[in-house]
Amino acid sequence: MDSFFGTATDWQTLISKLNDVYASHVVFSEANQPVEIHILASDRRSPKAIVRDVQSALSARYGVEVDYHIISVA
């Protein structure tokens, strides 16, 4: 993605700062669209809550709407 939307590393850094998230990995397509977001998280919170936090953080920081279907939580 262009600098306005940050890089995969920027997204990973932001996501990894969220509560109960241990690590993350973001994959962009050649068209610079996010296609996969993988998250390793604590089991203290539901995967659904983690996904909502990720969507909210990315929306607040970069102004992008991320489809929950591309986010996986383990």
Secondary structure, 3 states (H helix, E strand, C coil): CCHHHCCHHHHHHHHHCCCCEEEEEEEECCCCCEEEEEEEECCCCCHHHHHHHHHHHHHHHHCCCCCHHHEEEC
